[in-house]
Amino acid sequence: MSRIRSKNTKAEILVFRELRRQGVYFQKHYNKASGKPDIALPRKKKAVFIDGDFWHGYQFSKKKHRLPKKYWLDKIETNIKRDRSNRAKLRRDGWEVLRVWEHEVFKKFDETIDKIIQFLNSK
């Protein structure tokens, strides 16, 4: 597990580079907001999370029966609950939140970048 990155994953790095290339200014891994958003615009209260499909439970209800051990089931269920709690806390604090899945970055890169930029630029 020590090799598993929580920051600067491949998907995050791809998104960060493209946003910078397009002149989008942001703070990464903003630790003053609940859940440490991967991308944040604190003044506009905008937060973007780029979540790994496995670790954050993408289609978990369909896949959980394939997990080899109860440990993993509990781990991912805990991650899902924490993600929900963090998003709810951010929204209560007046933040807008966008969640992007890792597979979206890899399979629909341009579309995902456009979605993030549109979200960050919206009022």
OpenMM code with the backbone's topology and positions (N, CA, C; nanometers):
from openmm import Vec3, app, unit

residues = "MET SER ARG ILE ARG SER LYS ASN THR LYS ALA GLU ILE LEU VAL PHE ARG GLU LEU ARG ARG GLN GLY VAL TYR PHE GLN LYS HIS TYR ASN LYS ALA SER GLY LYS PRO ASP ILE ALA LEU PRO ARG LYS LYS LYS ALA VAL PHE ILE ASP GLY ASP PHE TRP HIS GLY TYR GLN PHE SER LYS LYS LYS HIS ARG LEU PRO LYS LYS TYR TRP LEU ASP LYS ILE GLU THR ASN ILE LYS ARG ASP ARG SER ASN ARG ALA LYS LEU ARG ARG ASP GLY TRP GLU VAL LEU ARG VAL TRP GLU HIS GLU VAL PHE LYS LYS PHE ASP GLU THR ILE ASP LYS ILE ILE GLN PHE LEU ASN SER LYS".split()
positions = [
    Vec3(0.0818, -0.1189, 0.0000),
    Vec3(0.0000, 0.0000, 0.0000),
    Vec3(0.0864, 0.1256, 0.0000),
    Vec3(0.2123, 0.1144, 0.0387),
    Vec3(0.2978, 0.2333, 0.0429),
    Vec3(0.3233, 0.2893, -0.0963),
    Vec3(0.3020, 0.2098, -0.1992),
    Vec3(0.3225, 0.2575, -0.3363),
    Vec3(0.1984, 0.3247, -0.3948),
    Vec3(0.0891, 0.3172, -0.3237),
    Vec3(-0.0349, 0.3772, -0.3716),
    Vec3(-0.0307, 0.5270, -0.3428),
    Vec3(-0.0473, 0.6054, -0.4473),
    Vec3(-0.0422, 0.7511, -0.4320),
    Vec3(-0.1794, 0.8060, -0.3952),
    Vec3(-0.1771, 0.9008, -0.3028),
    Vec3(-0.3013, 0.9726, -0.2744),
    Vec3(-0.2975, 1.1105, -0.3391),
    Vec3(-0.1791, 1.1552, -0.3738),
    Vec3(-0.1603, 1.2834, -0.4423),
    Vec3(-0.0799, 1.2593, -0.5684),
    Vec3(-0.1025, 1.3462, -0.6655),
    Vec3(-0.0260, 1.3427, -0.7899),
    Vec3(-0.0314, 1.2068, -0.8597),
    Vec3(-0.1514, 1.1538, -0.8708),
    Vec3(-0.1708, 1.0308, -0.9470),
    Vec3(-0.1529, 1.0631, -1.0953),
    Vec3(-0.1450, 0.9609, -1.1779),
    Vec3(-0.1293, 0.9838, -1.3221),
    Vec3(-0.2435, 1.0683, -1.3773),
    Vec3(-0.3644, 1.0371, -1.3351),
    Vec3(-0.4805, 1.1136, -1.3833),
    Vec3(-0.4707, 1.2596, -1.3395),
    Vec3(-0.4337, 1.2827, -1.2146),
    Vec3(-0.4204, 1.4201, -1.1650),
    Vec3(-0.3132, 1.4964, -1.2417),
    Vec3(-0.1996, 1.4349, -1.2609),
    Vec3(-0.0893, 1.5023, -1.3307),
    Vec3(-0.1309, 1.5409, -1.4719),
    Vec3(-0.1985, 1.4513, -1.5420),
    Vec3(-0.2468, 1.4832, -1.6772),
    Vec3(-0.3399, 1.6043, -1.6755),
    Vec3(-0.4316, 1.6064, -1.5811),
    Vec3(-0.5268, 1.7174, -1.5718),
    Vec3(-0.4549, 1.8461, -1.5332),
    Vec3(-0.3682, 1.8407, -1.4323),
    Vec3(-0.2949, 1.9605, -1.3890),
    Vec3(-0.2169, 2.0215, -1.5052),
    Vec3(-0.1455, 1.9372, -1.5791),
    Vec3(-0.0646, 1.9870, -1.6917),
    Vec3(-0.1507, 2.0546, -1.7978),
    Vec3(-0.2625, 1.9913, -1.8309),
    Vec3(-0.3477, 2.0479, -1.9355),
    Vec3(-0.4131, 2.1777, -1.8895),
    Vec3(-0.4560, 2.1830, -1.7654),
    Vec3(-0.5155, 2.3073, -1.7157),
    Vec3(-0.4128, 2.4206, -1.7176),
    Vec3(-0.2909, 2.3908, -1.6751),
    Vec3(-0.1850, 2.4936, -1.6790),
    Vec3(-0.1565, 2.5354, -1.8227),
    Vec3(-0.1504, 2.4378, -1.9136),
    Vec3(-0.1243, 2.4668, -2.0542),
    Vec3(-0.2305, 2.5611, -2.1108),
    Vec3(-0.3532, 2.5443, -2.0631),
    Vec3(-0.4627, 2.6287, -2.1107),
    Vec3(-0.4777, 2.7580, -2.0295),
    Vec3(-0.3844, 2.7818, -1.9382),
    Vec3(-0.3847, 2.9071, -1.8631),
    Vec3(-0.4835, 2.9142, -1.7485),
    Vec3(-0.5248, 2.7996, -1.6979),
    Vec3(-0.6173, 2.7961, -1.5847),
    Vec3(-0.5349, 2.7959, -1.4561),
    Vec3(-0.5628, 2.8923, -1.3699),
    Vec3(-0.4920, 2.9012, -1.2425),
    Vec3(-0.5752, 2.8337, -1.1343),
    Vec3(-0.5085, 2.7560, -1.0497),
    Vec3(-0.5777, 2.6819, -0.9450),
    Vec3(-0.4781, 2.6440, -0.8366),
    Vec3(-0.5307, 2.6020, -0.7238),
    Vec3(-0.4469, 2.5467, -0.6179),
    Vec3(-0.4717, 2.3969, -0.6151),
    Vec3(-0.3641, 2.3215, -0.6038),
    Vec3(-0.3830, 2.1767, -0.5993),
    Vec3(-0.3701, 2.1267, -0.4564),
    Vec3(-0.4461, 2.0238, -0.4273),
    Vec3(-0.4483, 1.9602, -0.2952),
    Vec3(-0.4646, 2.0646, -0.1847),
    Vec3(-0.5693, 2.1420, -0.1965),
    Vec3(-0.5967, 2.2551, -0.1079),
    Vec3(-0.6373, 2.2046, 0.0301),
    Vec3(-0.5479, 2.2198, 0.1274),
    Vec3(-0.5699, 2.1580, 0.2588),
    Vec3(-0.6547, 2.2409, 0.3554),
    Vec3(-0.7040, 2.3559, 0.3115),
    Vec3(-0.7904, 2.4355, 0.3994),
    Vec3(-0.9382, 2.4053, 0.3761),
    Vec3(-0.9668, 2.3164, 0.2845),
    Vec3(-1.1053, 2.2761, 0.2571),
    Vec3(-1.1218, 2.1283, 0.2914),
    Vec3(-1.2393, 2.0925, 0.3319),
    Vec3(-1.2682, 1.9548, 0.3695),
    Vec3(-1.2373, 1.8585, 0.2548),
    Vec3(-1.1644, 1.7534, 0.2853),
    Vec3(-1.1323, 1.6514, 0.1862),
    Vec3(-1.0136, 1.6832, 0.0971),
    Vec3(-0.9510, 1.7995, 0.1157),
    Vec3(-0.8366, 1.8419, 0.0339),
    Vec3(-0.8638, 1.8245, -0.1156),
    Vec3(-0.9462, 1.9097, -0.1731),
    Vec3(-0.9754, 1.8969, -0.3162),
    Vec3(-0.8477, 1.8935, -0.4002),
    Vec3(-0.8491, 1.8130, -0.5052),
    Vec3(-0.7336, 1.8035, -0.5943),
    Vec3(-0.7114, 1.9355, -0.6667),
    Vec3(-0.8205, 2.0029, -0.7002),
    Vec3(-0.8156, 2.1333, -0.7666),
    Vec3(-0.9108, 2.2243, -0.6905),
    Vec3(-0.8630, 2.3433, -0.6551),
    Vec3(-0.9486, 2.4361, -0.5813),
    Vec3(-0.9293, 2.5787, -0.6287),
    Vec3(-1.0405, 2.6498, -0.6286),
    Vec3(-1.0409, 2.7949, -0.6462),
    Vec3(-1.1054, 2.8501, -0.5189),
    Vec3(-1.0249, 2.8763, -0.4158),
    Vec3(-1.0812, 2.9156, -0.2859),
    Vec3(-1.1685, 3.0406, -0.2901),
    Vec3(-1.1306, 3.1401, -0.3672),
    Vec3(-1.2101, 3.2638, -0.3709),
    Vec3(-1.3474, 3.2419, -0.4328),
    Vec3(-1.3544, 3.1516, -0.5291),
    Vec3(-1.4833, 3.1201, -0.5925),
    Vec3(-1.5535, 3.0033, -0.5229),
    Vec3(-1.4845, 2.9430, -0.4268),
    Vec3(-1.5347, 2.8254, -0.3552),
    Vec3(-1.5743, 2.7147, -0.4527),
    Vec3(-1.4784, 2.6773, -0.5363),
    Vec3(-1.4965, 2.5680, -0.6326),
    Vec3(-1.3951, 2.4587, -0.5983),
    Vec3(-1.4409, 2.3351, -0.5971),
    Vec3(-1.3546, 2.2215, -0.5655),
    Vec3(-1.3761, 2.1102, -0.6673),
    Vec3(-1.2644, 2.0514, -0.7122),
    Vec3(-1.2702, 1.9379, -0.8048),
    Vec3(-1.1931, 1.8223, -0.7424),
    Vec3(-1.2555, 1.7070, -0.7408),
    Vec3(-1.1904, 1.5847, -0.6954),
    Vec3(-1.1725, 1.4931, -0.8155),
    Vec3(-1.0520, 1.4410, -0.8335),
    Vec3(-1.0236, 1.3427, -0.9380),
    Vec3(-1.0054, 1.2101, -0.8650),
    Vec3(-1.1087, 1.1291, -0.8665),
    Vec3(-1.1117, 1.0087, -0.7843),
    Vec3(-1.0760, 0.8835, -0.8625),
    Vec3(-0.9909, 0.8017, -0.8021),
    Vec3(-0.9557, 0.6725, -0.8586),
    Vec3(-1.0767, 0.5800, -0.8551),
    Vec3(-1.0993, 0.5098, -0.9636),
    Vec3(-1.2178, 0.4241, -0.9746),
    Vec3(-1.2237, 0.3193, -0.8632),
    Vec3(-1.1143, 0.2504, -0.8395),
    Vec3(-1.1138, 0.1440, -0.7389),
    Vec3(-1.1261, 0.2014, -0.5980),
    Vec3(-1.0399, 0.2947, -0.5641),
    Vec3(-1.0297, 0.3442, -0.4268),
    Vec3(-1.1521, 0.4209, -0.3809),
    Vec3(-1.2217, 0.4832, -0.4736),
    Vec3(-1.3375, 0.5640, -0.4351),
    Vec3(-1.4697, 0.4979, -0.4725),
    Vec3(-1.4633, 0.3742, -0.5205),
    Vec3(-1.5824, 0.2917, -0.5350),
    Vec3(-1.6691, 0.3178, -0.6562),
    Vec3(-1.6066, 0.3434, -0.7716),
    Vec3(-1.6861, 0.3602, -0.8932),
    Vec3(-1.7607, 0.2303, -0.9230),
    Vec3(-1.8915, 0.2380, -0.9381),
    Vec3(-1.9802, 0.1230, -0.9604),
    Vec3(-1.9568, 0.0137, -0.8560),
    Vec3(-1.9376, 0.0570, -0.7334),
    Vec3(-1.9043, -0.0346, -0.6248),
    Vec3(-2.0113, -0.1405, -0.6023),
    Vec3(-2.1366, -0.1016, -0.6124),
    Vec3(-2.2436, -0.1986, -0.5867),
    Vec3(-2.2394, -0.3152, -0.6850),
    Vec3(-2.1888, -0.2906, -0.8063),
    Vec3(-2.1779, -0.3974, -0.9060),
    Vec3(-2.0516, -0.4810, -0.8878),
    Vec3(-1.9492, -0.4237, -0.8264),
    Vec3(-1.8188, -0.4896, -0.8220),
    Vec3(-1.7805, -0.5443, -0.6850),
    Vec3(-1.8515, -0.5066, -0.5802),
    Vec3(-1.8055, -0.5413, -0.4461),
    Vec3(-1.7998, -0.6921, -0.4211),
    Vec3(-1.8808, -0.7688, -0.4899),
    Vec3(-1.8787, -0.9141, -0.4703),
    Vec3(-1.7476, -0.9769, -0.5200),
    Vec3(-1.6718, -0.9025, -0.6010),
    Vec3(-1.5457, -0.9554, -0.6543),
    Vec3(-1.4253, -0.9253, -0.5654),
    Vec3(-1.4443, -0.8442, -0.4622),
    Vec3(-1.3307, -0.8103, -0.3766),
    Vec3(-1.2868, -0.9336, -0.2985),
    Vec3(-1.1549, -0.9560, -0.2915),
    Vec3(-1.1061, -1.0801, -0.2329),
    Vec3(-1.1184, -1.0902, -0.0814),
    Vec3(-1.1192, -0.9780, -0.0100),
    Vec3(-1.1203, -0.9859, 0.1356),
    Vec3(-1.2144, -0.8821, 0.1938),
    Vec3(-1.2628, -0.9113, 0.3120),
    Vec3(-1.3491, -0.8182, 0.3837),
    Vec3(-1.2770, -0.6865, 0.4079),
    Vec3(-1.1460, -0.6924, 0.4279),
    Vec3(-1.0676, -0.5702, 0.4492),
    Vec3(-1.0935, -0.4698, 0.3373),
    Vec3(-1.0885, -0.5157, 0.2126),
    Vec3(-1.1063, -0.4255, 0.0988),
    Vec3(-1.2484, -0.3727, 0.0916),
    Vec3(-1.3435, -0.4582, 0.1209),
    Vec3(-1.4833, -0.4166, 0.1226),
    Vec3(-1.5026, -0.3036, 0.2240),
    Vec3(-1.4516, -0.3241, 0.3451),
    Vec3(-1.4626, -0.2221, 0.4499),
    Vec3(-1.3870, -0.0950, 0.4128),
    Vec3(-1.2685, -0.1108, 0.3566),
    Vec3(-1.1849, 0.0034, 0.3194),
    Vec3(-1.2565, 0.0923, 0.2176),
    Vec3(-1.3090, 0.0331, 0.1142),
    Vec3(-1.3723, 0.1117, 0.0084),
    Vec3(-1.5052, 0.1696, 0.0561),
    Vec3(-1.5805, 0.0945, 0.1351),
    Vec3(-1.7044, 0.1495, 0.1910),
    Vec3(-1.6755, 0.2706, 0.2793),
    Vec3(-1.5677, 0.2639, 0.3562),
    Vec3(-1.5265, 0.3773, 0.4396),
    Vec3(-1.4879, 0.4968, 0.3528),
    Vec3(-1.4145, 0.4713, 0.2452),
    Vec3(-1.3767, 0.5794, 0.1533),
    Vec3(-1.5002, 0.6470, 0.0939),
    Vec3(-1.5975, 0.5672, 0.0537),
    Vec3(-1.7201, 0.6213, -0.0057),
    Vec3(-1.7932, 0.7100, 0.0952),
    Vec3(-1.8046, 0.6629, 0.2182),
    Vec3(-1.8713, 0.7419, 0.3231),
    Vec3(-1.7960, 0.8717, 0.3500),
    Vec3(-1.6642, 0.8646, 0.3556),
    Vec3(-1.5825, 0.9842, 0.3796),
    Vec3(-1.5980, 1.0832, 0.2641),
    Vec3(-1.5987, 1.0329, 0.1413),
    Vec3(-1.6184, 1.1206, 0.0253),
    Vec3(-1.7525, 1.1936, 0.0347),
    Vec3(-1.8580, 1.1207, 0.0676),
    Vec3(-1.9909, 1.1826, 0.0804),
    Vec3(-1.9908, 1.2895, 0.1895),
    Vec3(-1.9301, 1.2557, 0.3014),
    Vec3(-1.9241, 1.3491, 0.4136),
    Vec3(-1.8469, 1.4755, 0.3762),
    Vec3(-1.7332, 1.4584, 0.3100),
    Vec3(-1.6527, 1.5740, 0.2689),
    Vec3(-1.7285, 1.6625, 0.1705),
    Vec3(-1.7952, 1.6015, 0.0735),
    Vec3(-1.8724, 1.6806, -0.0234),
    Vec3(-1.9860, 1.7554, 0.0460),
    Vec3(-2.0537, 1.6892, 0.1383),
    Vec3(-2.1635, 1.7541, 0.2112),
    Vec3(-2.1115, 1.8712, 0.2944),
    Vec3(-1.9984, 1.8511, 0.3590),
    Vec3(-1.9397, 1.9578, 0.4406),
    Vec3(-1.8998, 2.0767, 0.3530),
    Vec3(-1.8391, 2.0497, 0.2392),
    Vec3(-1.8021, 2.1581, 0.1480),
    Vec3(-1.9259, 2.2348, 0.1023),
    Vec3(-2.0296, 2.1634, 0.0655),
    Vec3(-2.1527, 2.2297, 0.0189),
    Vec3(-2.2159, 2.3134, 0.1298),
    Vec3(-2.2141, 2.2621, 0.2529),
    Vec3(-2.2661, 2.3410, 0.3658),
    Vec3(-2.1858, 2.4691, 0.3846),
    Vec3(-2.0564, 2.4625, 0.3527),
    Vec3(-1.9687, 2.5793, 0.3656),
    Vec3(-1.9739, 2.6702, 0.2429),
    Vec3(-2.0641, 2.6404, 0.1495),
    Vec3(-2.0835, 2.7263, 0.0340),
    Vec3(-1.9997, 2.6929, -0.0885),
    Vec3(-1.9335, 2.5784, -0.0880),
    Vec3(-1.8512, 2.5369, -0.2015),
    Vec3(-1.9370, 2.4641, -0.3043),
    Vec3(-1.8972, 2.4765, -0.4309),
    Vec3(-1.9512, 2.3923, -0.5373),
    Vec3(-1.8484, 2.2822, -0.5611),
    Vec3(-1.8959, 2.1616, -0.5852),
    Vec3(-1.8063, 2.0465, -0.5960),
    Vec3(-1.8310, 1.9721, -0.7268),
    Vec3(-1.7215, 1.9388, -0.7944),
    Vec3(-1.7266, 1.8548, -0.9143),
    Vec3(-1.6411, 1.7318, -0.8879),
    Vec3(-1.6979, 1.6164, -0.9174),
    Vec3(-1.6247, 1.4913, -0.9027),
    Vec3(-1.5980, 1.4356, -1.0414),
    Vec3(-1.4719, 1.4025, -1.0664),
    Vec3(-1.4300, 1.3443, -1.1940),
    Vec3(-1.3691, 1.2080, -1.1631),
    Vec3(-1.4093, 1.1081, -1.2393),
    Vec3(-1.3545, 0.9743, -1.2206),
    Vec3(-1.2294, 0.9563, -1.3062),
    Vec3(-1.1379, 0.8768, -1.2544),
    Vec3(-1.0118, 0.8459, -1.3222),
    Vec3(-1.0351, 0.7956, -1.4650),
    Vec3(-1.1318, 0.7063, -1.4839),
    Vec3(-1.1548, 0.6511, -1.6185),
    Vec3(-1.1999, 0.7594, -1.7156),
    Vec3(-1.2673, 0.8632, -1.6669),
    Vec3(-1.3083, 0.9736, -1.7543),
    Vec3(-1.1861, 1.0482, -1.8070),
    Vec3(-1.0868, 1.0657, -1.7205),
    Vec3(-0.9635, 1.1347, -1.7612),
    Vec3(-0.8943, 1.0558, -1.8712),
    Vec3(-0.8848, 0.9253, -1.8550),
    Vec3(-0.8113, 0.8434, -1.9510),
    Vec3(-0.8894, 0.8159, -2.0801),
    Vec3(-1.0210, 0.8025, -2.0705),
    Vec3(-1.0989, 0.7638, -2.1885),
    Vec3(-1.1617, 0.8809, -2.2631),
    Vec3(-1.1893, 0.9893, -2.1924),
    Vec3(-1.2543, 1.1071, -2.2536),
    Vec3(-1.1800, 1.2325, -2.2092),
    Vec3(-1.0517, 1.2372, -2.2375),
    Vec3(-0.9663, 1.3423, -2.1827),
    Vec3(-1.0148, 1.4826, -2.2181),
    Vec3(-1.0300, 1.5107, -2.3469),
    Vec3(-1.0683, 1.6462, -2.3893),
    Vec3(-1.2037, 1.6872, -2.3313),
    Vec3(-1.2969, 1.5957, -2.3342),
    Vec3(-1.4304, 1.6221, -2.2807),
    Vec3(-1.4246, 1.6504, -2.1300),
    Vec3(-1.3419, 1.5746, -2.0598),
    Vec3(-1.3281, 1.5917, -1.9152),
    Vec3(-1.2618, 1.7249, -1.8822),
    Vec3(-1.1585, 1.7604, -1.9566),
    Vec3(-1.0919, 1.8899, -1.9359),
    Vec3(-1.1910, 2.0029, -1.9600),
    Vec3(-1.2679, 1.9930, -2.0675),
    Vec3(-1.3689, 2.0955, -2.0968),
    Vec3(-1.4701, 2.1073, -1.9828),
    Vec3(-1.5124, 1.9927, -1.9293),
    Vec3(-1.6088, 1.9922, -1.8189),
    Vec3(-1.5497, 2.0621, -1.6957),
    Vec3(-1.4231, 2.0343, -1.6652),
    Vec3(-1.3577, 2.0962, -1.5495),
    Vec3(-1.3444, 2.2472, -1.5702),
    Vec3(-1.2983, 2.2879, -1.6883),
    Vec3(-1.2799, 2.4308, -1.7161),
    Vec3(-1.4144, 2.5036, -1.7108),
    Vec3(-1.5163, 2.4449, -1.7694),
    Vec3(-1.6494, 2.5063, -1.7661),
    Vec3(-1.6972, 2.5219, -1.6216),
    Vec3(-1.6758, 2.4197, -1.5403),
    Vec3(-1.7144, 2.4255, -1.3989),
    Vec3(-1.6381, 2.5363, -1.3267),
    Vec3(-1.5066, 2.5418, -1.3457),
    Vec3(-1.4250, 2.6416, -1.2763),
    Vec3(-1.4588, 2.7838, -1.3209),
    Vec3(-1.4970, 2.8005, -1.4461),
    Vec3(-1.5278, 2.9341, -1.4986),
    Vec3(-1.6710, 2.9793, -1.4721),
    Vec3(-1.7582, 2.8868, -1.4321),
    Vec3(-1.8979, 2.9243, -1.4084),
    Vec3(-1.9087, 3.0126, -1.2839),
    Vec3(-2.0146, 3.0900, -1.2785),
    Vec3(-2.0337, 3.1835, -1.1655),
    Vec3(-2.0841, 3.1129, -1.0435),
] * unit.nanometer
topology = app.Topology()
chain = topology.addChain("A")
for resn in residues:
    res = topology.addResidue(resn, chain)
    for name in ("N", "CA", "C"):
        topology.addAtom(name, app.Element.getBySymbol(name[0]), res)
